[in-house]
Amino acid sequence: MPPNRPNLSKIASTAIPKDHDKLHAPSAFRNREAIIDAIGPFIPSSGKALEIASGTGEHVPRYAAVFPNIIWQPTDIEPDRLKSIAAHTIESGLDNILLPIFLDACNPGWAVDNMGQDVIILSNLLHLISEPEMQALISQAALALSENGVFLIYGPFMHGTNFASDDDKAFHESLQNKYPEIGYKAFQAVQSAQMQAELEVLEPINMPSNNFILVAKKK
Ligand SMILES: C[S@@+](CC[C@H](N)C(=O)[O-])C[C@H]1O[C@@H](n2cnc3c(N)ncnc32)[C@H](O)[C@@H]1O
C-alpha cells in the first residue's frame, strides 16, 4: 500500500505465504475465472496489456494462458507482492508475461513510461485510494492506452451512495475508520472520471459477490 498508509494491506487484502516468495490470495484465486469470462470479449487478438496492482500475481498467469497472443506486464508497489508476482510468473513457464515492474498508479506521470497499451486491467484497488488518486490513475491510464485500447476495472462499487450489501458497507467503514480519505467509490464517480479523461464509457458488467467490471475505451 502507499507508504503514507501503513498497515492498509493487513485490513484490505489477505495474502497467505506459500512456498518461496509466492503469496496466495484466496479471493484472487476464486474470482479469476469469472473475470476471464467477462473480459474475453474486450481482449484484442494481439497486443500488449498492463495489469495495475497485480497483488499476489495469481491473476496474470491465467490471463496470459487464456489470451496467449497478448504480452502481459504485471505491476505493483509492494516489494513482497513484486517478488510473489515474479515467482508465479516464472512458475507459469509462459513467455507472454514480462517480469513485474514497480508502478505506483496514483503517481501522476507513470503513463509516459508505459504507452501504447491495448488493455489496462485493474482489480480491487480503487476502494483503497482517495478520489483524487483515482482521478490521477484514470487520467494516466487514458494516456497510456493506444487508440481503441480498453480499460477494465474490477471491484466493489457503490451505486450513488448505496452499498450492495451490509458487508460492503461494513468493509467501506472499516477502511474509512483507518484512513478517512479512502473507501468505496460510486461507479458513477469512476465513470465521470473516465469521461473527463475522454474515454468512452461502456455498460458495467455485473460480477459475482456484488462486484462489477467497469469498461471504458479510448476513442
Ligand atoms: C487488494 S490488493 C488487489 C490485488 C489484486 N489485483 C487482486 O485483485 O487480487 C491491492 C493491491 O494494490 C497494490 N497497490 C496499493 N496501492 C497501489 C498503488 N498506488 N499503485 C499500484 N498498486 C497499488 C497493493 O500493493 C496490493 O497488491
The ligand as an SDF file (V2000), in Angstrom:
LIG
                    3D

 27 29  0  0  0  0  0  0  0  0999 V2000
   -6.4750   -5.6270   -2.5970 C   0  0  0  0  0  0  0  0  0  0  0  0
   -4.9810   -5.9140   -3.4110 S   0  0  0  0  0  0  0  0  0  0  0  0
   -5.5660   -6.4640   -5.0030 C   0  0  0  0  0  0  0  0  0  0  0  0
   -4.5920   -7.3280   -5.7130 C   0  0  0  0  0  0  0  0  0  0  0  0
   -5.0850   -7.9830   -6.9960 C   0  0  0  0  0  0  0  0  0  0  0  0
   -5.3050   -7.0190   -8.0400 N   0  0  0  0  0  0  0  0  0  0  0  0
   -6.3400   -8.7590   -6.7210 C   0  0  0  0  0  0  0  0  0  0  0  0
   -7.4140   -8.3700   -7.1680 O   0  0  0  0  0  0  0  0  0  0  0  0
   -6.2430   -9.7950   -6.0490 O   0  0  0  0  0  0  0  0  0  0  0  0
   -4.4200   -4.2960   -3.7410 C   0  0  0  0  0  0  0  0  0  0  0  0
   -3.0560   -4.2540   -4.3920 C   0  0  0  0  0  0  0  0  0  0  0  0
   -2.8230   -2.9100   -4.8210 O   0  0  0  0  0  0  0  0  0  0  0  0
   -1.4740   -2.5810   -4.5890 C   0  0  0  0  0  0  0  0  0  0  0  0
   -1.4010   -1.1250   -4.5240 N   0  0  0  0  0  0  0  0  0  0  0  0
   -1.7370   -0.3230   -3.4990 C   0  0  0  0  0  0  0  0  0  0  0  0
   -1.5530    0.9660   -3.8070 N   0  0  0  0  0  0  0  0  0  0  0  0
   -1.1120    0.9710   -5.0800 C   0  0  0  0  0  0  0  0  0  0  0  0
   -0.7210    1.9980   -5.9760 C   0  0  0  0  0  0  0  0  0  0  0  0
   -0.7510    3.2760   -5.6010 N   0  0  0  0  0  0  0  0  0  0  0  0
   -0.3190    1.6690   -7.2190 N   0  0  0  0  0  0  0  0  0  0  0  0
   -0.2660    0.3680   -7.5880 C   0  0  0  0  0  0  0  0  0  0  0  0
   -0.5980   -0.6550   -6.7840 N   0  0  0  0  0  0  0  0  0  0  0  0
   -1.0130   -0.3570   -5.5520 C   0  0  0  0  0  0  0  0  0  0  0  0
   -1.1440   -3.3070   -3.2900 C   0  0  0  0  0  0  0  0  0  0  0  0
    0.2330   -3.4780   -3.1110 O   0  0  0  0  0  0  0  0  0  0  0  0
   -1.8930   -4.6220   -3.4740 C   0  0  0  0  0  0  0  0  0  0  0  0
   -1.0950   -5.5760   -4.1050 O   0  0  0  0  0  0  0  0  0  0  0  0
  1  2  1  0
  2  3  1  0
  2 10  1  0
  3  4  1  0
  4  5  1  0
  5  6  1  0
  5  7  1  0
  7  8  2  0
  7  9  1  0
 10 11  1  0
 11 12  1  0
 11 26  1  0
 12 13  1  0
 13 14  1  0
 13 24  1  0
 14 15  1  0
 14 23  1  0
 15 16  2  0
 16 17  1  0
 17 18  1  0
 17 23  2  0
 18 19  1  0
 18 20  2  0
 20 21  1  0
 21 22  2  0
 22 23  1  0
 24 25  1  0
 24 26  1  0
 26 27  1  0
M  CHG  2   2   1   9  -1
M  END
$$$$
